[in-house]
Amino acid sequence: IGLGFTPLKKDFWEYDPAVNTWTRKADFGGIQRVAAAAFTIGNKGYVGTSACNCWVNGQYYGYLNDFWEYSPTTNSWLQKATFPGSERLAGASFSIGQKGYLGVGGNNQGNLNDFWEYTPSAEVKPAVTFDPIYVGTYAGSGEAGFADGTGLAARFNNPMGVAADTFGNVYVADAGNNCIRKITQAGVVSTFA
């Protein structure tokens, strides 16, 4: 866990549930930020995009599209290829198998609806590719509210995070409704927690 604001931070921490302790790790390799996207592939963590809206060493940083890899083996950060989509904050991110996914979110132009697939590669320097994938409405009408249902009949209020399980279900953190919503492959939305 790491980053955050008031003031913006770069510190990262590891929690060990076996002994109920936190250990500080190497500070994030990029500039401080808030609402970054993150996912894991294998034994490495990936963090990127977001916004700073701050001055660092005489340079102003607004929305960001840099991307970083964390190695717990070496306790170090390595900058990867720049995210090719629009700069954004609060993008949804998750991983399935050996690929990471990042998309949606927003910037000063409004809400974004693109989604990208990330594939790390040992042969390519800086060892990352991002490819666009189809983005469409899976469930929900785009109008804020709360309603379980199928497809466009469902309503969400400020969805903030996405995860998927091995059965093809998608889970959405519905922040405005303080709950977790489950979306089946058929587009059926139900309240999970």
C-alpha positions as CSV (number, residue, x, y, z in Angstrom):
1,I,0.0,0.0,0.0
2,G,1.3,3.5,-0.7
3,L,1.0,6.9,-2.2
4,G,-1.9,9.2,-1.2
5,F,-2.4,12.8,-0.4
6,T,-2.6,15.6,2.2
7,P,0.2,16.1,1.4
8,L,1.0,13.9,-1.6
9,K,3.1,10.9,-0.7
10,K,5.6,8.4,-2.3
11,D,6.0,5.9,0.5
12,F,5.2,2.2,0.1
13,W,4.5,-0.4,2.7
14,E,4.2,-4.2,3.0
15,Y,1.9,-5.9,5.4
16,D,2.7,-9.4,6.9
17,P,-0.5,-10.9,8.3
18,A,1.5,-13.8,9.9
19,V,3.0,-11.4,12.4
20,N,0.6,-8.4,12.0
21,T,3.3,-5.9,11.1
22,W,4.0,-3.3,8.5
23,T,7.4,-2.8,6.8
24,R,8.4,0.3,4.8
25,K,9.6,-0.5,1.3
26,A,11.4,1.6,-1.3
27,D,9.6,4.8,-2.1
28,F,7.7,4.9,-5.3
29,G,10.0,5.5,-8.3
30,G,7.9,8.3,-9.9
31,I,6.7,11.6,-8.6
32,Q,4.1,11.6,-5.9
33,R,0.5,11.2,-7.0
34,V,-3.1,10.4,-6.0
35,A,-5.6,7.8,-7.3
36,A,-3.0,5.7,-9.3
37,A,-3.9,2.5,-11.1
38,A,-2.2,-0.7,-9.9
39,F,-2.2,-4.4,-10.5
40,T,0.1,-7.4,-10.1
41,I,1.5,-9.9,-12.6
42,G,3.5,-12.8,-11.2
43,N,5.6,-11.6,-8.3
44,K,5.8,-7.9,-9.5
45,G,3.6,-4.9,-8.9
46,Y,2.7,-2.3,-11.4
47,V,1.7,1.3,-10.7
48,G,1.0,4.2,-13.0
49,T,-1.1,7.0,-14.5
50,S,-2.9,9.3,-12.0
51,A,-2.5,13.0,-11.2
52,C,-0.2,15.2,-9.1
53,N,-1.3,18.8,-9.8
54,C,2.0,19.9,-8.1
55,W,5.4,21.4,-8.7
56,V,8.4,19.2,-8.4
57,N,11.9,20.6,-8.8
58,G,10.5,23.6,-10.7
59,Q,8.4,21.6,-13.1
60,Y,4.6,21.4,-13.0
61,Y,2.9,17.9,-13.2
62,G,-0.8,17.6,-13.8
63,Y,-2.3,14.3,-15.1
64,L,0.3,11.5,-15.6
65,N,0.8,8.5,-17.9
66,D,4.1,7.1,-16.7
67,F,4.2,3.5,-15.5
68,W,6.4,1.7,-13.0
69,E,7.2,-1.9,-12.0
70,Y,8.0,-2.9,-8.4
71,S,10.2,-5.9,-7.6
72,P,9.9,-7.2,-4.0
73,T,13.1,-9.3,-4.6
74,T,15.3,-6.3,-5.1
75,N,13.0,-3.8,-3.3
76,S,13.3,-1.4,-6.3
77,W,11.2,0.4,-8.9
78,L,11.9,0.4,-12.6
79,Q,10.2,2.8,-15.0
80,K,8.4,1.1,-17.9
81,A,7.0,2.4,-21.2
82,T,4.6,5.3,-21.0
83,F,0.9,4.4,-20.9
84,P,-0.3,5.2,-24.5
85,G,-3.9,6.1,-23.6
86,S,-5.0,9.5,-22.4
87,E,-3.5,10.7,-19.1
88,R,-6.0,9.9,-16.4
89,L,-6.7,9.5,-12.7
90,A,-8.9,6.9,-10.9
91,G,-8.6,4.4,-13.7
92,A,-9.9,0.9,-13.1
93,S,-7.1,-1.8,-13.1
94,F,-6.9,-5.5,-12.6
95,S,-4.9,-8.5,-13.8
96,I,-5.9,-11.9,-15.2
97,G,-3.2,-14.5,-15.6
98,Q,-0.1,-12.8,-17.1
99,K,-1.8,-9.7,-18.3
100,G,-2.8,-6.4,-16.7
101,Y,-5.8,-4.2,-17.7
102,L,-6.2,-0.5,-17.3
103,G,-8.9,1.8,-18.5
104,V,-11.7,4.3,-17.9
105,G,-11.1,7.0,-15.3
106,G,-11.1,10.6,-16.0
107,N,-9.2,13.8,-16.7
108,N,-9.9,17.5,-17.3
109,Q,-11.6,16.5,-20.6
110,G,-14.1,14.4,-18.7
111,N,-14.8,10.7,-18.2
112,L,-12.8,8.2,-20.4
113,N,-14.1,4.9,-21.7
114,D,-11.1,3.2,-23.3
115,F,-9.5,0.1,-21.9
116,W,-6.0,-1.3,-22.5
117,E,-4.2,-4.6,-22.1
118,Y,-0.7,-4.7,-20.7
119,T,1.8,-7.5,-21.5
120,P,5.2,-7.6,-19.8
121,S,8.0,-9.1,-21.9
122,A,11.6,-9.9,-21.0
123,E,12.8,-9.4,-24.6
124,V,11.5,-5.9,-25.2
125,K,13.1,-2.9,-23.5
126,P,11.5,-1.1,-21.6
127,A,9.7,-4.5,-21.3
128,V,6.1,-3.6,-21.7
129,T,3.4,-3.2,-24.3
130,F,0.0,-1.7,-24.1
131,D,-2.7,-2.6,-26.6
132,P,-6.2,-1.2,-26.9
133,I,-9.1,-3.5,-26.4
134,Y,-12.8,-3.1,-27.1
135,V,-14.7,-1.1,-24.6
136,G,-18.5,-1.1,-24.5
137,T,-21.3,-0.9,-22.0
138,Y,-21.3,-4.2,-20.1
139,A,-23.9,-3.2,-17.6
140,G,-25.5,0.0,-16.3
141,S,-27.0,2.9,-18.3
142,G,-24.5,5.6,-17.3
143,E,-27.1,7.3,-15.1
144,A,-26.2,7.4,-11.4
145,G,-28.4,5.5,-9.0
146,F,-28.8,2.1,-7.4
147,A,-30.6,-0.8,-9.1
148,D,-29.7,-4.5,-9.6
149,G,-30.8,-5.8,-13.0
150,T,-29.6,-6.9,-16.4
151,G,-27.6,-4.8,-18.8
152,L,-28.9,-1.2,-19.1
153,A,-31.5,-1.7,-16.3
154,A,-28.7,-1.7,-13.7
155,R,-27.5,1.6,-12.0
156,F,-24.2,2.4,-10.3
157,N,-23.2,5.5,-8.4
158,N,-19.5,6.5,-8.7
159,P,-17.9,3.1,-9.6
160,M,-14.3,3.3,-8.5
161,G,-12.6,-0.1,-8.9
162,V,-12.9,-3.3,-10.9
163,A,-11.8,-6.9,-10.3
164,A,-12.6,-10.2,-12.1
165,D,-12.7,-13.8,-10.9
166,T,-11.7,-17.0,-12.8
167,F,-15.4,-17.7,-13.7
168,G,-15.7,-14.5,-15.8
169,N,-17.6,-12.5,-13.2
170,V,-16.7,-8.8,-12.7
171,Y,-16.8,-7.1,-9.3
172,V,-17.3,-3.3,-9.1
173,A,-16.7,-1.1,-6.0
174,D,-19.8,1.0,-6.2
175,A,-18.5,3.9,-4.0
176,G,-21.5,6.1,-4.1
177,N,-23.7,3.2,-2.9
178,N,-21.1,1.9,-0.4
179,C,-21.3,-1.7,-1.8
180,I,-19.6,-4.2,-4.1
181,R,-21.6,-5.2,-7.2
182,K,-21.2,-8.4,-9.1
183,I,-21.7,-8.6,-12.9
184,T,-22.1,-12.0,-14.5
185,Q,-20.9,-12.8,-18.1
186,A,-24.6,-12.4,-19.1
187,G,-24.6,-8.8,-17.7
188,V,-26.7,-9.6,-14.7
189,V,-25.9,-7.1,-11.9
190,S,-26.5,-8.0,-8.2
191,T,-25.3,-6.6,-4.9
192,F,-22.4,-8.8,-3.7
193,A,-21.6,-7.1,-0.4
